[in-house]
Amino acid sequence: MPRLTARGIAFLVVAVGLIALAYVLERPELLPIAAIAGAAPLIALAAVASSRPRVRVGRQLDPVVATEGEPVQVSVTVSGRARAAEWIEHVPMAPGYAGPGRLREVTATRPGSIGYRYWPARRGLQTVGPLLIEDRDPFALALRVTDTRAVVAQLVLPEVTPLPAGPVPDPSTEAGPRTARSRERADDDVVTREYRDGDALRRVHWRVTARQGELMVRQGEPQAGPHARLVVDAQSLGYLDARLVRDASARSTRTSSSATFEWVVRMAASAAVHLAERGYTVELVTPTPRVADAPAADGPVGDVLGELARLALGDRAGDLDERSAPGAPPVVAIASAPDDQTVRWMLAQRSPRAPAVILLAGAPAPHPGELDPDPVRTAFERSGWTTARVSIGRTPDDAWLALLGERHDALPDWAIATGAGRG
């Protein structure tokens, strides 16, 4: 709906004041001026109301799958009919929009284009748009904001930090670990087809989709190979700084937020990519239910990164299964302050002969009456795990080195690595 600007409202106030003065002071010559002052914003309002934009909006995102904190180039095409106007567009970045900018006149034969960059502030499935067109009269007395409603969803992955060689050994297979070139070639050689109703979003091949301009899904099965198990505690009770916040995408719901958990997710993403580079197929395990049909990124751990992008703090559905998990893959676990049942469940994810490491983020939970300041860490050490408790102020690569007992300078006692061995 069109509305008056502050200037237009001021014109009406002046018109009313002039009419009052004309009668109080008996100065009828003020009435024509009052009429002009009052008519101007009304005419502007009618002009803006009669020129409603009728447009279609399309967007191209580069890259299609974004990474938290890295720039995304957005190209917006506006076709249809619209006068020259200002625009802003909602984006998942502070302060919440891109712009304002100037959109030139759009006609049936000459579409308009807009380009800008934004830096995703949060991981997850984020929404870019809608585009808002602000149409004003030449004197800025009236304004109409048109919501084009068209939006596009973009998967934003957690930030990934390259990790140095660490405590997890390379897989020992007859063929040896896959090289980076062979993994890249295998990803490019995946057979794809057009998207059909009912296809899982995790099977969408984003690189081919961007190249062909339509949704394409993978047909090939993932290659078999040595496995590694990535265990992430995603329970609210396991994070001392977890708090309820309002979900911007669903106004009626509240979700848990934790700076420590966000660090854990970034660390898990870095570990997943590192393990894949060493030749492992990575399996993600959490004690809480995960988002069904989470979209996947490209690459050998695209499905894991897609699940980590959507991973949220929650509550477990019931008692955890504390029976030993099948197989004997290396285990990398990341948590903060898990409770006793979660500790037993995490210990069960490792077979007796498999290498296992755990990073505990942040200070340990207080245990009144306990002589051991960090019983969680002690439980893993006694079971033969390599452990380290690190501050979330450390970078993932530095935290990874802490598992080797390196770079201890200026760190509190609880941030020093200990364990049965380096695995």
C-alpha positions in Angstrom: 0.0 0.0 0.0 1.3 3.5 -0.8 1.9 5.8 2.1 3.0 9.4 2.7 6.6 10.1 3.6 7.6 12.3 6.5 7.8 15.2 4.0 4.3 14.4 2.7 2.9 14.4 6.2 4.6 17.7 6.9 2.9 19.2 3.8 -0.5 18.2 5.2 0.3 19.7 8.6 1.4 22.9 6.9 -1.9 23.0 4.9 -4.0 22.5 8.0 -2.0 25.2 9.8 -2.4 27.7 7.0 -6.2 27.1 6.9 -6.4 27.7 10.6 -4.3 30.9 10.3 -6.5 32.1 7.4 -9.6 32.0 9.5 -8.0 33.2 12.7 -6.2 36.1 11.1 -8.9 36.7 8.5 -6.3 36.4 5.7 -8.1 34.6 2.9 -5.0 34.9 0.7 -3.5 32.0 2.7 -6.2 29.6 1.5 -4.8 29.0 -2.0 -1.4 28.2 -0.5 -3.0 25.8 1.9 -4.8 24.1 -1.0 -1.6 23.6 -2.9 0.2 22.3 0.2 -2.6 19.9 0.9 -3.1 18.7 -2.7 0.5 18.1 -3.4 0.9 15.0 -1.2 -2.5 13.6 -2.2 -1.6 13.9 -5.9 1.8 12.3 -5.2 0.0 9.4 -3.3 -2.3 8.9 -6.3 0.6 8.9 -8.7 2.6 6.3 -6.7 -0.5 4.1 -6.3 -1.1 4.1 -10.1 2.4 2.9 -11.0 2.7 -0.4 -9.2 5.7 -2.4 -10.4 4.8 -5.7 -12.1 8.0 -7.7 -12.2 9.5 -11.1 -12.1 12.8 -11.7 -10.2 15.5 -14.3 -10.9 18.7 -14.8 -9.1 22.1 -16.4 -9.7 24.3 -17.2 -6.7 28.1 -17.7 -7.0 29.0 -20.0 -5.4 25.7 -22.0 -5.3 26.7 -23.6 -2.0 28.2 -21.0 0.3 30.6 -21.2 3.2 30.1 -19.3 6.5 31.9 -15.9 6.3 33.0 -16.2 2.7 31.6 -13.8 0.0 28.7 -14.7 -2.2 28.1 -12.9 -5.5 24.4 -12.4 -6.2 23.1 -11.4 -9.6 19.5 -10.4 -9.7 17.5 -10.0 -13.0 14.3 -8.0 -12.9 11.9 -8.3 -15.9 8.5 -6.9 -16.5 7.5 -3.3 -15.9 8.7 -0.9 -13.2 9.7 2.8 -13.0 13.2 3.7 -11.9 13.3 3.2 -8.1 15.4 2.3 -5.2 15.8 -1.3 -4.0 16.9 -3.3 -1.0 17.1 -7.1 -0.6 16.9 -9.2 2.5 20.1 -11.3 3.0 21.3 -13.5 5.9 23.9 -11.0 7.0 23.9 -8.0 9.4 22.1 -5.6 9.2 19.8 -8.0 7.4 19.7 -6.5 3.9 21.8 -5.5 0.9 21.5 -2.1 -0.6 19.9 0.4 -0.9 20.7 0.8 -4.6 19.1 2.3 -7.7 17.1 0.2 -10.2 16.8 1.7 -13.6 13.5 1.7 -15.4 12.4 -1.8 -16.4 10.4 -2.5 -19.6 9.2 -5.6 -21.5 12.2 -5.3 -23.8 14.8 -4.1 -21.3 15.1 -6.0 -18.1 17.0 -4.6 -15.1 19.9 -6.1 -13.3 21.3 -5.8 -9.8 24.6 -7.1 -8.5 25.9 -7.2 -4.9 28.0 -9.4 -2.6 27.1 -10.6 0.9 28.9 -12.6 3.5 26.7 -15.3 5.2 26.8 -14.8 8.9 25.3 -18.2 9.9 25.5 -21.7 8.6 22.3 -23.6 7.6 19.7 -23.4 4.8 19.4 -19.6 4.5 17.0 -17.5 2.4 18.1 -14.8 0.0 15.3 -12.3 -0.8 12.8 -11.0 -1.3 13.7 -7.9 -3.3 11.9 -4.8 -2.1 11.3 -2.0 -4.6 10.8 1.5 -3.1 8.9 3.7 -5.6 8.7 7.4 -4.8 7.3 10.5 -6.5 9.8 13.1 -7.8 9.3 15.2 -4.7 9.5 12.3 -2.2 6.1 13.0 -0.8 4.7 9.5 -1.1 6.2 6.0 -1.1 5.2 2.6 -2.1 7.2 -0.5 -1.1 6.6 -3.5 -3.4 7.5 -6.9 -2.0 8.5 -9.1 -5.0 8.1 -12.2 -2.8 10.6 -14.3 -4.8 13.2 -15.9 -2.7 15.9 -18.5 -3.1 17.3 -20.9 -0.6 21.1 -21.3 -0.2 23.0 -23.9 1.7 25.7 -22.3 3.9 28.3 -24.7 5.1 30.3 -24.3 8.3 33.7 -22.6 8.0 36.4 -25.2 7.2 40.0 -24.8 8.4 42.7 -27.0 6.8 44.2 -29.2 9.5 47.8 -30.5 9.7 48.7 -34.2 10.0 47.3 -35.2 13.4 46.6 -38.1 15.7 44.5 -40.1 13.2 46.7 -42.4 11.0 46.3 -42.7 7.3 44.1 -45.7 6.3 46.1 -48.9 5.7 44.7 -50.5 2.6 46.2 -52.5 -0.2 45.3 -49.7 -2.6 46.6 -47.0 -0.2 44.8 -43.7 0.4 43.1 -42.0 -2.5 44.9 -39.0 -3.8 43.3 -35.6 -4.1 43.3 -35.9 -7.9 41.5 -39.3 -7.8 38.9 -37.9 -5.4 38.3 -34.9 -7.5 38.0 -37.0 -10.6 35.6 -39.4 -8.9 33.4 -36.5 -7.9 33.3 -35.2 -11.4 32.5 -38.6 -12.9 29.3 -39.1 -10.9 26.4 -39.9 -13.2 23.6 -37.3 -12.9 20.0 -37.0 -14.1 17.2 -34.4 -13.9 15.5 -34.0 -10.5 12.2 -35.8 -10.1 9.5 -35.4 -7.5 10.4 -37.4 -4.4 14.2 -37.3 -5.0 16.1 -36.5 -1.8 17.7 -33.1 -1.6 20.9 -34.6 -0.3 21.4 -36.2 -3.8 21.4 -32.8 -5.6 24.7 -32.2 -7.4 25.1 -28.5 -6.9 28.0 -28.0 -9.3 26.2 -29.6 -12.2 23.0 -27.8 -11.3 24.8 -24.5 -11.5 26.4 -25.4 -14.8 23.1 -26.7 -16.5 20.6 -24.3 -14.9 18.3 -27.0 -13.6 18.3 -29.3 -10.6 20.4 -32.4 -11.2 20.8 -35.3 -8.8 23.5 -38.0 -8.4 22.8 -41.5 -9.7 26.2 -43.0 -8.8 26.7 -44.7 -5.4 29.5 -43.5 -3.1 32.7 -45.3 -3.4 33.6 -47.9 -0.8 36.7 -47.5 1.2 38.1 -47.1 4.7 35.7 -45.5 7.1 36.2 -43.0 10.0 33.5 -42.2 12.5 32.9 -38.5 13.5 31.0 -38.2 16.7 29.5 -34.8 17.6 27.5 -34.1 20.8 24.5 -32.0 19.8 22.6 -32.0 23.1 21.7 -28.7 24.8 22.6 -30.1 28.2 26.1 -30.7 27.0 26.9 -27.0 26.6 27.1 -24.7 29.6 26.5 -21.6 27.5 23.4 -22.9 25.7 20.5 -20.5 25.9 17.1 -20.2 24.2 16.8 -17.6 21.4 14.0 -16.7 19.0 14.3 -18.4 15.6 14.3 -15.7 13.0 12.9 -18.1 10.4 10.0 -19.3 12.6 8.8 -16.5 14.8 6.7 -18.7 17.1 9.6 -21.1 18.0 12.7 -20.8 20.1 15.9 -22.7 19.6 19.1 -23.2 21.6 22.2 -21.2 20.8 25.7 -21.8 22.0 29.0 -20.2 21.0 30.8 -23.4 22.1 28.5 -25.6 20.0 29.2 -23.4 16.9 32.9 -23.8 17.5 32.3 -27.6 17.8 30.5 -27.7 14.4 33.3 -25.8 12.7 35.8 -28.1 14.2 33.8 -31.1 13.1 33.6 -29.8 9.6 37.3 -29.2 9.5 37.9 -32.7 10.8 35.6 -34.3 8.2 37.4 -32.6 5.3 40.7 -33.6 6.8 39.7 -37.2 7.2 38.4 -37.3 3.6 41.6 -35.9 2.3 43.5 -38.7 4.1 41.4 -41.2 2.2 38.5 -42.0 4.7 34.8 -42.2 4.0 33.4 -40.2 7.0 30.3 -41.3 9.0 28.6 -38.6 11.1 27.1 -39.8 14.4 25.1 -37.7 16.9 23.1 -38.5 20.0 20.1 -36.4 18.8 17.9 -36.7 15.7 19.2 -34.9 12.7 17.3 -33.0 10.0 15.7 -35.5 7.6 16.7 -35.1 3.9 19.4 -32.5 4.6 20.8 -31.1 1.3 24.4 -32.1 0.5 27.3 -30.1 -0.8 29.7 -31.4 -3.5 32.8 -33.4 -2.7 33.6 -36.6 -0.9 32.1 -35.4 2.4 29.3 -33.2 0.9 26.6 -35.1 2.8 28.4 -34.7 6.1 29.0 -31.0 5.6 25.3 -30.6 4.6 24.2 -32.3 7.8 26.6 -30.2 9.9 25.2 -27.1 8.2 21.7 -28.0 9.5 22.8 -29.5 12.8 21.1 -27.8 15.8 21.2 -28.3 19.5 18.4 -30.5 20.8 17.4 -33.1 23.2 17.8 -36.9 22.8 14.6 -38.8 22.1 15.2 -41.4 24.8 18.0 -43.5 26.4 21.1 -43.8 24.2 22.2 -47.2 23.0 25.3 -48.0 25.0 26.1 -51.2 23.1 29.3 -51.3 21.1 29.0 -49.8 17.6 29.8 -52.2 14.7 33.1 -52.1 13.0 36.5 -50.8 14.1 37.0 -47.4 12.3 39.0 -44.6 13.8 36.9 -42.3 15.9 37.1 -38.5 16.2 34.7 -37.1 18.8 34.0 -33.5 19.6 32.0 -32.3 22.6 32.1 -29.9 25.6 30.5 -31.1 28.8 28.6 -34.3 28.1 26.6 -36.1 30.9 27.5 -39.6 32.1 25.1 -41.4 29.7 26.5 -39.5 26.7 30.0 -40.3 27.8 29.2 -44.0 27.9 27.5 -43.8 24.5 30.5 -42.1 23.0 32.9 -44.6 24.5 30.8 -47.3 22.9 31.4 -45.8 19.4 35.0 -47.2 19.5 36.2 -50.7 19.3 39.1 -51.7 21.6 41.8 -51.7 18.9 40.7 -48.6 17.0 42.4 -45.3 17.4 40.2 -42.7 19.0 40.6 -39.0 19.9 38.3 -36.5 21.5 38.4 -32.7 21.7 36.5 -31.2 24.6 35.7 -27.5 24.0 35.5 -24.9 26.8 35.9 -25.2 30.5 34.7 -28.5 32.2 31.4 -28.5 33.9 31.5 -28.0 37.7 31.3 -31.2 39.8 30.8 -30.2 43.5 32.4 -32.7 45.8 34.5 -34.3 43.1 38.3 -34.3 43.6 38.8 -34.7 39.8 38.3 -31.3 38.2 37.5 -32.9 34.8 36.0 -36.4 35.3 34.7 -36.5 31.6 38.2 -36.2 30.3 39.5 -38.7 32.8 36.9 -41.3 31.7 38.1 -41.1 28.1 41.8 -41.2 29.1 41.2 -44.4 31.1 39.6 -46.0 28.1 42.6 -45.4 26.0 41.5 -42.3 24.1 43.7 -39.4 23.2 42.1 -36.3 24.7 42.5 -32.5 24.8 40.4 -29.8 26.4 40.8 -26.6 24.5 39.4 -23.0 24.6 37.0 -22.0 21.9 39.3 -19.0 21.3 41.8 -21.4 19.6 41.6 -22.0 15.9 40.6 -25.5 14.7 44.1 -26.3 13.4 45.7 -25.2 16.7 43.2 -27.4 18.6 44.0 -30.3 16.4 47.7 -29.9 17.2 46.7 -29.9 20.9 45.8 -33.6 20.5 49.5 -34.2 19.8 50.5 -32.3 23.0 51.9 -29.4 21.0 51.7 -25.6 21.5 50.9 -25.4 25.2 52.3 -22.0 25.8 50.0 -19.6 27.7 47.3 -22.2 28.1 45.4 -23.2 31.3 45.9 -26.6 32.7 42.6 -27.9 31.3 43.7 -27.0 27.7 46.7 -29.4 27.7 46.4 -32.7 25.8 46.8 -36.0 27.6 46.0 -39.6 26.6 47.2 -43.1 26.2 49.0 -42.4 22.9 48.9 -40.5 19.7 47.1 -43.2 17.8 
